[in-house]
Each structure stands twice: as C-alpha cells, then as structure tokens.
C-alpha cells in the first residue's frame, strides 16, 4: 500500500491530566502515515487523485491546537478519525508524543493504527 508521510510535525496544544499540565500549551510531536492507492495520481499527475499533505498538515495542526482532550491516546484517536474521513484513505498510523512530559526522555507518547471498517 502506498503512503503519504508527515514526519516530525511540531504542534502546540493543551493536554494532560493535571491543571498544571493544561495551564499552557505543550509541544507535541506528530508523525502520520496515511495509506492509500496513489497509482492514478502518479499516472495522470493530478493532486485530486491523492491527498494534499499540505492541507492535511494544516488540519492536524488546527485539531491539536483546538484540542480539549486529556490524554494523548484520545487526541491520537481524533487525529486518526480525521484522516480516515478522506474517501481515499484506507488506513492511518498516528504517532503522537509529548516532548517535555517526563524527565530524562526525549519524548513519551502513543502510536496507533486504524483502518476503515469494511461493510
């Protein structure tokens, strides 16, 4: 399966369980793999047959900034759900990390994989 990749997108959003954590936006690191078939886009050289990664990146940044979730797990689900709304998307892998949550680590977070349900 082909993929659209977004790597090391740095976003800022309020997330965490405590009031202290939620008092100011934190840096979050986001990596996304969107699986789809890009053959038609490659053959005819038209973006309408693929996913506009610039628009998707902006959408994901807006979702993180407007986030009201407490856990990275819940926010990752929201981001995956957004990606799966595109009719071309077959599945998505989201890796979401907090870069300053735990001392002595570069980051802590979650990675999820979701695919469209087939009827």
PAPA-985658 format. One record per residue: residue number from 1; residue in one letter; x, y, z of N, C-alpha, C in turn. Coordinates in steps of 0.05 Angstrom, whole numbers, plus 5000, padded with zeros to 4 digits. Layout:
BEGIN
SITE num residuo n_east n_north n_up ca_east ca_north ca_up c_east c_north c_up
SITE NUM       A      X       Y    Z       X        Y     Z      X       Y    Z
...
END
This chain:
BEGIN
SITE num residuo n_east n_north n_up ca_east ca_north ca_up c_east c_north c_up
SITE   1       X   5017    4976 5000    5000     5000  5000   5018    5025 5000
SITE   2       X   5010    5045 4985    5024     5070  4983   5018    5086 5008
SITE   3       X   5036    5106 5013    5032     5123  5037   5038    5152 5032
SITE   4       X   5023    5169 5044    5030     5197  5047   5043    5200 5075
SITE   5       X   5066    5212 5076    5081     5213  5102   5082    5242 5112
SITE   6       X   5077    5246 5137    5082     5271  5151   5101    5265 5174
SITE   7       X   5124    5277 5174    5145     5270  5194   5152    5293 5212
SITE   8       X   5152    5287 5238    5161     5305  5258   5148    5333 5257
SITE   9       X   5122    5332 5254    5106     5357  5255   5104    5366 5284
SITE  10       X   5114    5389 5290    5114     5400  5317   5089    5418 5320
SITE  11       X   5073    5411 5339    5048     5425  5345   5047    5433 5374
SITE  12       X   5031    5452 5381    5028     5460  5408   4999    5458 5416
SITE  13       X   4994    5445 5439    4967     5441  5448   4966    5436 5478
SITE  14       X   4943    5442 5490    4939     5436  5518   4930    5407 5521
SITE  15       X   4945    5392 5536    4939     5364  5541   4952    5355 5567
SITE  16       X   4938    5337 5580    4948     5327  5606   4926    5323 5625
SITE  17       X   4932    5309 5647    4912     5303  5667   4910    5325 5688
SITE  18       X   4932    5338 5694    4932     5358  5716   4927    5386 5706
SITE  19       X   4917    5403 5724    4913     5431  5716   4939    5444 5709
SITE  20       X   4961    5437 5722    4987     5448  5716   4995    5441 5687
SITE  21       X   4991    5416 5680    4998     5408  5652   4981    5423 5632
SITE  22       X   4957    5428 5639    4938     5441  5620   4939    5471 5621
SITE  23       X   4956    5483 5638    4956     5512  5641   4968    5526 5617
SITE  24       X   4985    5513 5602    4998     5525  5578   5001    5504 5557
SITE  25       X   5001    5512 5532    5006     5492  5511   5033    5478 5513
SITE  26       X   5033    5453 5506    5058     5437  5506   5065    5430 5478
SITE  27       X   5091    5425 5473    5099     5416  5447   5092    5386 5444
SITE  28       X   5080    5380 5421    5073     5353  5414   5087    5347 5387
SITE  29       X   5097    5323 5385    5110     5314  5360   5091    5294 5347
SITE  30       X   5085    5299 5321    5066     5282  5307   5078    5270 5282
SITE  31       X   5075    5244 5279    5083     5230  5254   5058    5215 5244
SITE  32       X   5053    5217 5218    5029     5206  5206   5036    5190 5181
SITE  33       X   5026    5167 5178    5027     5151  5153   4998    5147 5144
SITE  34       X   4991    5158 5122    4964     5155  5111   4967    5135 5087
SITE  35       X   4953    5112 5089    4955     5092  5068   4932    5096 5048
SITE  36       X   4940    5095 5023    4920     5099  5001   4933    5088 4975
SITE  37       X   4918    5087 4954    4928     5079  4928   4935    5105 4913
SITE  38       X   4960    5109 4907    4968     5134  4893   4973    5129 4863
SITE  39       X   4967    5105 4853    4974     5099  4825   4961    5119 4805
SITE  40       X   4936    5125 4809    4922     5143  4790   4935    5171 4791
SITE  41       X   4941    5181 4815    4954     5207  4817   4981    5206 4803
SITE  42       X   4996    5184 4806    5022     5182  4793   5020    5180 4763
SITE  43       X   4999    5167 4753    4996     5164  4724   4987    5190 4710
SITE  44       X   4968    5204 4723    4958     5228  4710   4969    5254 4721
SITE  45       X   4986    5252 4742    4999     5275  4754   4980    5296 4764
SITE  46       X   4958    5287 4777    4938     5305  4787   4934    5301 4817
SITE  47       X   4934    5322 4833    4932     5320  4862   4904    5311 4870
SITE  48       X   4884    5315 4854    4857     5307  4861   4854    5277 4865
SITE  49       X   4873    5261 4856    4873     5233  4860   4891    5223 4883
SITE  50       X   4899    5242 4899    4915     5236  4922   4906    5254 4945
SITE  51       X   4922    5255 4966    4916     5271  4990   4936    5294 4990
SITE  52       X   4925    5318 4993    4941     5342  4995   4954    5343 5023
SITE  53       X   4980    5336 5025    4992     5334  5051   4996    5362 5064
SITE  54       X   4996    5383 5048    4998     5410  5059   4972    5417 5074
SITE  55       X   4949    5411 5061    4923     5416  5074   4920    5397 5098
SITE  56       X   4927    5372 5095    4925     5354  5118   4941    5363 5142
SITE  57       X   4966    5372 5136    4983     5382  5158   4970    5405 5172
SITE  58       X   4959    5424 5157    4945     5447  5169   4921    5438 5186
SITE  59       X   4906    5419 5176    4883     5409  5190   4891    5396 5217
SITE  60       X   4912    5380 5216    4922     5367  5240   4932    5387 5261
SITE  61       X   4946    5407 5252    4955     5428  5270   4932    5442 5283
SITE  62       X   4911    5448 5268    4888     5461  5279   4874    5443 5299
SITE  63       X   4872    5417 5294    4860     5398  5312   4875    5397 5339
SITE  64       X   4902    5396 5337    4918     5396  5362   4915    5421 5377
SITE  65       X   4915    5444 5364    4913     5470  5378   4886    5474 5391
SITE  66       X   4864    5463 5379    4837     5466  5390   4830    5443 5409
SITE  67       X   4848    5425 5413    4844     5401  5429   4834    5407 5457
SITE  68       X   4815    5391 5466    4805     5392  5494   4809    5366 5509
SITE  69       X   4823    5347 5496    4827     5321  5508   4848    5322 5530
SITE  70       X   4847    5302 5547    4866     5300  5569   4890    5281 5562
SITE  71       X   4885    5260 5546    4905     5240  5541   4914    5241 5512
SITE  72       X   4940    5233 5508    4949     5231  5480   4935    5209 5465
SITE  73       X   4926    5189 5480    4910     5167  5467   4885    5178 5454
SITE  74       X   4870    5194 5469    4845     5206  5458   4851    5225 5435
SITE  75       X   4871    5241 5438    4878     5260  5416   4887    5245 5391
SITE  76       X   4902    5224 5395    4911     5207  5372   4887    5195 5357
SITE  77       X   4867    5186 5373    4842     5176  5361   4828    5198 5344
SITE  78       X   4827    5222 5355    4814     5244  5340   4829    5249 5314
SITE  79       X   4855    5249 5315    4871     5254  5291   4868    5232 5270
SITE  80       X   4867    5207 5280    4863     5185  5261   4835    5186 5249
SITE  81       X   4815    5193 5265    4788     5195  5254   4786    5216 5232
SITE  82       X   4800    5239 5237    4800     5260  5216   4813    5249 5190
SITE  83       X   4835    5236 5192    4849     5225  5168   4831    5205 5153
SITE  84       X   4817    5189 5168    4800     5168  5156   4775    5179 5142
SITE  85       X   4769    5204 5147    4745     5217  5134   4750    5221 5104
SITE  86       X   4775    5223 5096    4781     5226  5067   4774    5200 5053
SITE  87       X   4758    5201 5032    4749     5177  5018   4772    5160 5007
SITE  88       X   4795    5173 5001    4818     5158  4990   4834    5143 5011
SITE  89       X   4831    5151 5036    4847     5138  5058   4836    5111 5064
SITE  90       X   4854    5091 5064    4848     5064  5071   4854    5058 5101
SITE  91       X   4877    5069 5110    4885     5066  5138   4904    5088 5146
SITE  92       X   4909    5090 5172    4927     5111  5181   4942    5102 5206
SITE  93       X   4967    5110 5208    4983     5105  5232   4990    5133 5243
SITE  94       X   4983    5137 5268    4989     5162  5282   5008    5156 5305
SITE  95       X   5030    5172 5306    5048     5171  5329   5048    5199 5341
SITE  96       X   5039    5201 5366    5037     5227  5379   5053    5226 5405
SITE  97       X   5071    5245 5407    5089     5245  5430   5090    5272 5444
SITE  98       X   5092    5272 5470    5097     5295  5486   5127    5297 5491
SITE  99       X   5138    5320 5484    5168     5322  5484   5179    5332 5511
SITE 100       X   5162    5341 5529    5173     5351  5554   5157    5340 5578
SITE 101       X   5145    5317 5575    5127     5307  5596   5143    5292 5618
SITE 102       X   5163    5278 5611    5177     5261  5631   5207    5267 5630
SITE 103       X   5218    5274 5653    5247     5280  5654   5263    5257 5644
SITE 104       X   5286    5264 5632    5306     5245  5623   5297    5229 5598
SITE 105       X   5275    5238 5585    5267     5225  5560   5266    5246 5538
SITE 106       X   5269    5238 5513    5265     5256  5491   5235    5260 5486
SITE 107       X   5220    5239 5491    5191     5241  5487   5177    5216 5498
SITE 108       X   5152    5219 5505    5135     5196  5511   5109    5200 5496
SITE 109       X   5096    5177 5489    5071     5180  5473   5059    5154 5466
SITE 110       X   5044    5155 5444    5029     5132  5435   5030    5130 5405
SITE 111       X   5028    5105 5395    5026     5101  5366   5002    5083 5361
SITE 112       X   4984    5091 5344    4960     5075  5338   4958    5071 5308
SITE 113       X   4945    5049 5301    4939     5043  5273   4909    5038 5270
SITE 114       X   4896    5052 5252    4867     5049  5247   4862    5046 5218
SITE 115       X   4842    5029 5212    4834     5026  5184   4804    5029 5182
SITE 116       X   4795    5035 5158    4766     5038  5153   4753    5011 5157
SITE 117       X   4730    5012 5169    4714     4988  5172   4702    4981 5145
SITE 118       X   4702    4956 5138    4690     4947  5113   4663    4935 5118
SITE 119       X   4644    4941 5101    4617     4931  5105   4613    4904 5093
END
